[in-house]
Amino acid sequence: MANKTTAEKLATIQKGYTVEGATIELGAAIVDGELHKEAQVRLPLAMMNRHGLVAGATGTGKTVTLHMMAEQLSAAGVPVFLADIKGDLSGLATAAAGSEKLKARTDSIGQAWAGKTFPVEFLALGGDGNGIPVRATITSFGPILLSRVMELNDTQESSLQLVFHFADKYNLELIDLKDLRAVIQFLTSDEGKDELEELGGLSKATAGVILRELVNLEAQGLERFFGEPEFDTAELLRTAPDGRGVITCLELPTLQTKPMLFSTFLMWLLADLFEDLPEAGDLDKPKLVFFLDEAHLLFNGASKAFLNAITTTVRLIRSKGVGIFFVTQTPKDVPADVLGQLANRIQHALRAFTPEDAKALKATVSTFPMSDYDLEETLTSAGIGEAVITVMNEKGAPTPVAHTRLRAPESVMGPSTEELIKSTVGGSALLAKYGTAVDNVSAYEKLTGKAAAPTGGAAPGEPPVPGTSGQPGPGQAGSGQPRSGQADVDAEARRIEEEILGRPSSRPAPDRGADTNAPARRAPAPAAPAGGGMVGDIAGALGGALGGGLKSMVRSLGTQLGRELLRGVFGTSSRRRR
């Protein structure tokens, strides 16, 4: 500690960061106030799937750090995902121009710098921006993540899970918001009241609250995000023809108006990758490195179920070759259970202007290993483009703490031109696949009878679907049109939309001309499940994890569990329409 000479401290760092395999070069160490380019600080490429944290106050260089890391990962053949919060990261597609100031900096840290471009794919949520539109279906998104976007409480979240169960059981495809709204309208109508009662934990009042929140989402324009064609997360794992990893850059021009959707969507991407990727074990380099910017948005106000799902995903996705780096201001933005799994730490400067800042500083220092630095002083005095680093070495042990001057990116530290972005998007192979939205037959068409083409009767051995073009089941009306109860709910949805938007609703007026004396159309009962055995044990375990009301529902599925409701840790579904 204080008794060590500068040479001894320097030797400790040099030994700690000597690596045999491929590495991400981070910069040169600063010891006793002096920069030493012979003491290079690096992160073993094979340890990138042990996850990490990039933290620091606003303006200290976090974005430039992940920019620099993304470049080297791409050069090493590792695909990268970045959320472009401020629009700066699109500069990865443009080579930087040198300058005397830049040369002096790179020479001082021993960096052989040259301007380069990198293979970048530009995406945009629902087409909100210049990138290729990214969409997800409601059924794939799942009830837990959707509850997060809708800001539902625990009771309402459980009720939404029951709505998903009903849709799964009757093969009512939840593709977009109007599909989910149609299912809820059916359950709260006169013709669906018996089904509502059978669900048990779902009341008409709670269903009405969920319906109102759906109308709110539609009024905010979020219906553009939910739909088809659904984005295939395998697109994130691509490499360019020259072997470099493709950097997928997600545009977020309206993040401030949709912060919950942004953070939840990133977890959907991770959850989908987790479900699809096979176990990989220890690899020489990760299959993908995922930078999750503005990480505090992910955890603010999160339910216990949501936090547990995040923790599980972070812990287990490592073995599938995916590394996650959380990017935020202080480590306290990340829950302890998640923070404990982040082996690689890049901590930029912190400010201590308030008592709360001072408390956060002490908490941050306590999370680092013992070191030769006075970390409170170092973290408050570090300059822009400097960070305190400790990572996992090739043997799985933490490296010595090193105050580091970081390397400079070789592409533009700022946005690329709009013309370049548009030309890149126009030339992308993904544009033909995802550029145009489609509206296939799904729950809305089946329940309202407005499908352009008949869906046919139920397949042998499969439960029939309410509202299909097959013969009506017991108690079914043959017209397939909404009855008065559903019309009332639809009218309420129109009223809510008009109240929110301050203008007449664009929804078609409900048809009240149907025969209100006709018997209520009911969803036929599904095939009787066979319970017990291993399936019963799985159902009990899953039900116990998600709550008592859902436990009863899960058990009722029996052998249909694996086929219809085996959703991932976030309630996401692998039964997706490509």
Buried (B, 14 or more C-beta within 10 A) or exposed (E): EEEBEEEEBBEBBBEBBEBEEBBBBBBBBBBEEEBBBEBBBBBBBBBBBBBBBBBBBEEBBBBBBBBBBBBBBBBBBBBBBBBBBEBBBBBBBBBBEBEEEBEEBBEEBBBEBEBBBBBBBBBBBBBBBBBBBBBBBBBBBBBBBBBBBBEBEEBBBBBBBBBBBBBBBBBBBBBBBBBBBBBBBBBBBBBBBEBBEEBBBBBBEBBBBBBBBBBBBBBEEBBBBBBBBBBBBEBBBBBBEEEBBBBBBBBBBBBEEBBBBBBBBBBBBBBBBBBBBEEBEEBEBBBBBBBBBBBBBBBEEBBEBBBBBBBBBBBEBBBBBBBBBBBBBBBBBBBEBBBEBBBBBBBBBBBBEEEEBBEBBEEBBEBBEEBBBEBBEBBBEBEEBBBBBBBBBBEEEBBBBBBBBBBBBBBBBBBBEEEBBEEBBEEBEBBEBBBEBEEBBBBBBBBBBBBEEEBEEBEEEBBBBBBBBBEBBEEBBEEBBBBBBBBBBBBBBBEBBBEBEEEEBEBEEBEEEBEEEBEBBBBBBBBEBEBEEEBBEBBEEBBEEBBEBBBBBBBBBBBBBEEBBBBBBBBBBEBBBE
